[in-house]
């Protein structure tokens, strides 16, 4: 994590939570470096604790942000009336998955503690430097470990939250919406459309991990060369084999049947062996053209991801070889933009996210 990013996190928290004590800054530093404070060995017990905190938080009232970014790929999600009660099992799943990631090291933590002291010395944080140094020395004598919030912080902000991976917090409204739809319907269909390299497949993987969902990729239904005639490609969205996707995936799911998936490998120009995909409660379709005119009526939740041209070029150049990147810039992006402009897909979606400031690709 860049030094400047951690400085910004400390200053941001100081501005939003002026009653923070040295103990609270150390807690923030620990969570920034190590994320969740411990592995979760008892998922049911963890959920039980969360439900108790939910009630406590509701009684005390919400005093902090619904989502608080703490840097290094982590965020705090507050437990309370910000969230529907029915979402708690999924927040708990986020917490369990995030805790399992692990990572962090003592040397990095100590470097961040030095940055904390530097800011205090520069009088950019409202703490006495001598007292802060004494606290840090005493803390380190017991080993680097998680600590609880100070009583002052508790009284001012009534903290009840879980530390999770930032990717979950960034898209929290989508997670909540899916959980609410799951309580109403037997089967949920989610479309994630948008610009290439905006994070569509990344988001799909994150959602699938929490909801145990199927993910279907529009890239597996690329139009075979023998169908790419000038007349078809002149129409917006026609460089994907949407007819086959409809028949192979969406219609079976709509009829509550399993999917006999036949993927097309565009690199080899061949259809792959059929796979039987068991229909699940949540089914996600990701990729440009997933909201094609012939497909969009099948979805319960529609998401659009975008970013600016410079970020798109940067991400594509990082993930593709030179020849493939040029193909994107000279052909595929142009066809994609023609589809977006002609169909107004972005305006039809329930959620639109600009992922330019996020650290996701694909």
N, C-alpha and C positions, 0 to 999 in steps of 0.2 A: 504494500500500500504506500503510495507516494507520501512523503512527509507533509507536503502542503495540504493534501486532502485531510489528514488527521488534524492539522491545525484548524482547518475550516470547521471540522466536526466539533471540536472543542469550543470554538468561538460561537458557533451556531447554538449549541446547547446552553452556553453561558447567557446568551441573549434571551433565549426562550424560557430558561429555568434559572432565574437569578438567585434562587435560594439553594442552589447546589453547593454542597460542602466537598472537602477534599475526598472524603469517602465515596461520594457519588461520582466524582471525576475518575477515581480509581476503578470503580465499578464499570463506568463507561469505557475506560481504557481496556479493561479485561475483556469486556464483551466485544469490543472492536477487534481485538486480536484473536480471541478464542471462540467467539460466537456464543452459542448456548453454553450455559455454565456446567452442564453435566450430561452424560448420556442418559437416555430414558430406558430403564429396564422394565418398567411397568406402565404400559400404555394406558391401561384402564385406570390405574391409580392417578396417572397424570391428568387424564380427562376429568376425573372426579375432583381433583384439586382445582382445575380450571373452572368447573361449574360453581364451586364454592366462591372463588374469586369473582366470578361474574356477578353473583348476588351481592357480594360485598361492594364491588365497584359501583353497581347500580345504586346502592344505598348512599354511597359517598358522593356520587355525581362525577361526571367526566371533567377532569381538570387539565388534561394534557391533550396532545395531538392523537388522532386515531392511529396514525402511522408516524413513526419517528425514525429517520435514517440515522444509523450510527456508524456507517462507513465500513470499508473492507468487505463489501458484499453482504452486510447484515442490516436488519432493521428491527425495531420493536413494534409489535402490533398490540395495541391496548385492548384489554378485555373489559367490556362494559357495553353500554347501550349503543355504542358505535356499531356493534355487531348483532345480527339476529342470533337468538339463543341457539337455533338449530344449526348455526355455522360452527359451533364450538368443536364438534368432533373433527371437522376438517382443519381448523386452526391447530388442534392438537396433533393431527397428522403432519402438518407443516413443521411443527415444533420437533416432533420425533425425527423426521427426515433431516431437518437442519442440524439437530444435535448429532446425528450419525456421521455428518460430514467431517467433523473434527478439524484439525489444522491449527496453525498458530505455533509460536515458539517463544521461549523466555527472552531471548536476546532482542527480538522485535518488540516485545512488551516493554522491556527496559528502555529501549530507544524512545518509545512513545511516552513513557513516564518522564523522560528528560525533556521532551517537547512540552509536556504539561508544566513542568517547573519553569521552563524558559518563558512561557506565556504569563505565568504568575509573576515572574521577575520583571517582565516588561509591563506589568500592571494592566494586562489585557484580560485577565481573569480576576474577579473580585475576592481574592484570597490572600492571606498573609503568607509570604514566602517561607519565613522561618518555621511557622506552624505546619505548613504543607510539607516541608522537608522532614520535619520530625515525624509526621504521620507516615510518610513514605518509608522512612528508615524502619519504623516499628512494623509496618506492614510487611516489608521485604524480609524482616527477621523471621517471620512465620512462614515464609515461602509464598510464591505467587499463587493466588487462589481467588475464588469468587468471594465477594463480600455483599452484605445487604445494604440497602439504601440507608442514609442517615435519617434520624427521627425528624429533623427539620424538613428534609425532602418529602418524607411521608406525609407530614402534616400539610405541606403546601400543595402537593401534587397527587396524593393518593395513588401511587403507581401500582397498577395491575396490568402486566403485559407479558408477552412471550417474545423472545428473540428468535427470529426466523431468517432464512435466506432472503435477501432483498428482492429476488425475482418474484417471490410470492407477494411481498408487500406492494411492489410496483403495479401488479395486476389484480390487487385485492378485490376491486368491484366485480371483476369477471368471476372470480372464485365464489364470491357471495351469491351472485346471480345464478350460477350453475347449481349451487347447493339448494337454493330456494326452488328452482325449477324441478329438481330431483324429488322434492316432497310433493309435487303436484302431478308429475307425469311418470309413466312407466319407462319411457325411453327419451333421452335428450340428445339432440343433434346440434353440434356447435361448428360454425364455420369461422376460420381464421384466414382472411384474405389480406392483401396489401402488397407493398413494394418488395421487391427481392432484397434480401439481406436486412430486413427490418426486424427479424426475430420471430417469424411465424412458427417455424419448426421448434424453436427453443420454447416458446410459450406452450405449444401443443404438448411437448414432453413434460413440462412442469405441471400442466393440468392433469395429464394422464397419470402422473405419479401420485397425485393427491386423490384423484377420483377413480383410480383403477379403470381408466378409459381406453378404448380403442383409438388409434390414430391412423387416419388414411391420408396419403400424400398425393396431391394433384400431380406432382412430378412423375408419379408412377403411371400417369395417364396422358403422357405427352403424345402429341399427334405423330403417328408413324410417317416416314418420308413419303410413302406412296400416296398419302392423303393431303400432303402439303402443296396443293395447287394454288396458283395465284388468286383465283376467285375466292377460295375459302379464307386464305390468310389476309385478304383485304377487308374482312369483316372483323370487328372487335371481339376478342376472346375466342376466336376459332382455331387457335394453334394448340388447343388442348382437346383431347378426345372426350368431350363432355357426354356424348351419347353413350359411350361405353361405361363411363363412370356412373351414369344414371342407372343403367341396367345392371351393372356388376356390383355396385355398392349401395346407392341410395334407395333404390326400390326394394331390395331385400330387407334393409334395415327398417324402412317404413312399414313393411309387412311383418315386422318382428321375426324375421328369419336370419339365420347365420349367413355370412358372406363367403362365397367361394371366390376369393380374390385372385385375380390374374394381373400381375404387374407387368409393365412394359419397360424394358431396359433400353433407354434411348442411345446409350453408348454402344451397345452391341446390336441394336436394332432387332431385338427379339423379345418374345413374350416368355415370361418365366413360368415355372411350374405352379400350378394352382395351389393356393393355400386356403384352408378352411379357417375362417375367423369367427369365433363365437360372438354373437351380438351381446353387447354389454349395456348397462344402464346409461352410460355416457359414451357417446361416439363423436370423435373430433375429426373434422376435415380441414387440413391446412394446406395452404399454397395459393399462389395467384390463380385466379379464375375459379376458385371454389364457390364464388358468388355469381357464377355465370347465370344468365337469364333462365336457362333450362334447369338449374339446380337450386336456386336460392329459396324456392318455396318449401324446401324440405327442412330448413333449419329453424331451431327454436331460439338460438342465440347467435348473433352475427358480430364479428370483431374485425376491425380494420387496423393494421399497423403501418406506420409511415415514418419517414425521416427525410432530411434534406438531401440534395443531390451530392454534396461533398461527402457527407457521411456514408451514403450509399456506395459511392466510388471507392472510398477508403476501405470499406468492409469487403467489397467484392475483390478488390486488388489483393487484400490480405488472405482471402480464402481460396482464390482461383489461380491457376497458372496464367501466364501472360496471354496465351492464345484464347483460352476460355473466357478470360476477363474481357478481352476485346469483343468477343461474340456477344457478351452481355451488353456492353456499351453501344455496340453498333446495331444490334438486332433485337434481343429479347426485351430490353428495357423499353424500347420504342413501341413494341407490340403491347407490352404491359400497360404503358401509359395511355395508349390509344383505347384500350379496354376500360381503364378507369374513367377516362374523360367521356367516352361515349355512353357508358352505362350508369354513371353516377353512383357506383357501388359504395363509395365512402359515405355518402349521405343516407344510405339505406341501412347502415350498420347500427347496432345497439351501443357499441363501444368503439371509440377511435382513440388510439394511443400513438403519440409521437415518441418513438424509441431512440431518438438521436442522442440523448444523454445517458442512455442505459448501456450496459457493457455486453449486450447480446448480439450474436450474429445469426446467419441463416434466415 
